[in-house]
Amino acid sequence: MPLTLHVFSGRFGSHEGAQCYAEQQWQDDSDDTTWALREDLPVTYLNADFVETIFGDDKIDYLESQLARDSDRSTLRVEIPPEADTLVLIMSPAFDGKKVRLTSTPKLRYHGEYRWRLGDKL
């Protein structure tokens, strides 16, 4: 089965704000973590090693470098709103081989699952 990439977009105002939501956060002086995105997704397992937070002007160029199909690049270039300053990319290995059905979260719009170009090299 080909590896895929789940694409989300949102507006956070800063890279730090985006990371606080999309990435696992370790609490000071403890082994406890919080992870807002994980709490908002309908999944039982999520590996943080396969979640990327992309912020800034070159986010679409980076996304396009990750997609296997030209048609997906065109679709997402049109679909991702210009006011979105952040992309969150979740690679299918993040779900430990389980098939998932993702949806938008309170802070991110879900754009779908696409063939991951670099997935063929894992």
N, C-alpha and C positions, 0 to 999 in steps of 0.2 A: 504494500500500500504506500503511495507517495506521501511524503511529509507535507504538511500544510501550515499556513500562517493565518491566524485570526487577527483581523484588523479593526481597531477602535480609534476614534478621534474624540477630542474634547478641548475645552478651553480652561486653562489653569492660571495664566498670567505669569508663571515662572516655572523654570525647570524643577526647582525645589518643591513647589506646590504639586506639580505633576507626580514627582517621585514619591511624595508623602502619601498619595492616594494609590498609585499603581504598583509600588514596590513594597516588599516586606520591610517593616521598620523594627529594628531592635531597640528595646527599652534600655535606658542607661543602667549600668551595673546589675544586669540580670540576664537570664536566658529567655525572658518573655519577649514575644513579638506581637505586633499588630499588623494587619494587612487589609486595608479597606476594600481594595479591589477583590481580593479573595472572598471576603464576606459578602460582596454584592453579586458574585457570579454563582450560577446554579451548578457547582461542581463539588465533588467530594475530595479531590486531590488536585494540587497545582504546584508544580516545581518552579521555584523562583528563578532558577538558572535559565529558563526558557521564556522569560518575560522581559521585553525591552521597552523603555520609555524614551521616545524620541521627541525632543522639543526644539523649536526654532525654524528658521527660514528654509533649511535644506531637508526638512523632514520628508517631503514628497519625493525628492531625488533619492533619499536613502530607501524609502519604501519601494520605489520602482526597482532598485538594485536587488531587492530581496524576492521579487515576484518572478515566476517562471514564464508567464504568458504576457505577450504584448497587449492582448485584449483586456486583461485584468489591470494593467497599468493605466490604460485609457479609461476604463470604468471608474477606478478609484480617483483618478485625477479630477474627474467631473463630480463624483459623489461626495468627496470630503469637502466640507464647507470651508470657505476661505478664512473664516474667523477662528477655526480650530488651530490652536498653536501647539498641540501635542498629538502624537500618535502613540498608541500602546499596541505592541505586536506580541502575540502569544503564539509560540511555535507548538505544533501538535505534540511533540514529546513531553510538553509540560503536563500532560494529562495521563502519563504512565500507560499509554497504549489504549486508553478508553476513548470511545466515541462520545463527543459532547455536543450539546445544542446550546450555544451561547446566545445571549440577547444583550441589548443595551443595558447599561447600569444607570443609576441616578446621575453620574458624572461623565459617562462615556457613551458615545453612539457606536453601535456595532455595525460594521460594514460587511461582514461575512468572512468566509473561509476560502483561502486561495492557495494554489499550488506554490510551495516555497522553493525557490531556485536553489538555495544552498542546502536544502534538505536531501538532495540526491548525493551529497558529498559526505553525509554523516555515516 
